[in-house]
Amino acid sequence: MASTGRVIASYDDLLQVLYEIKGQENEIRTRSIEELTKGLVGWPGFQEVFTTSALKGDGIDDLRGYILEKAYPSYGSWDYNEKLLTNKVK
């Protein structure tokens, strides 16, 4: 990985740094997440915590599944069968 404190004085220097870190995005992302959550013991007030990425779509299926599992009608039963497709909006 590129050394810290390096002076980038030209476009060529910038390209060199970018080439050095290219392909290390996953390692950097993983290390950053580990650093952010290091020593973390639970999330008070939450039953579940999901880490998601809008850019990559990571974690979205887990979040969607959880929401669908926990969803329930507030007054007893669903208005429509789950297999019924409609474009009606209440």
Residue, then its C-alpha position, 0 to 999 in steps of 0.5 A: m500500500a502507498s506510504t503515508g505522508r507522501v508528497i504528491a507533486s505531480y500528476d505522475d506521482l498521483l498516478q503512481v499512488l493510484y496504481e499502487i493501491k489499485g485492487q486493494e479496495n476490498e482490503i481497505r474496506t474490510r480493514s475500515i469496517e473492522e476498525l469501526t466495529k473493533g470492541l463494539v459489543g452490541w447496539p443498544g436499543f436495536q434488535e438487528v443491525f445491518t451494514t449495507s452499501a448502496l454503491k455495491g448493493d451489499g447487505i440489501d438482500d439481508l435487510r429486505g428479508y428481515i423487513l419482509e419477515k417482520a412486516y405484519p398488517s396493523y389490523g389483522s389480515w392483509d388486504y390482498n393475497e401475496k401472489l396477487l399483482t396490482n398497480k392500485v395505490k391506497 
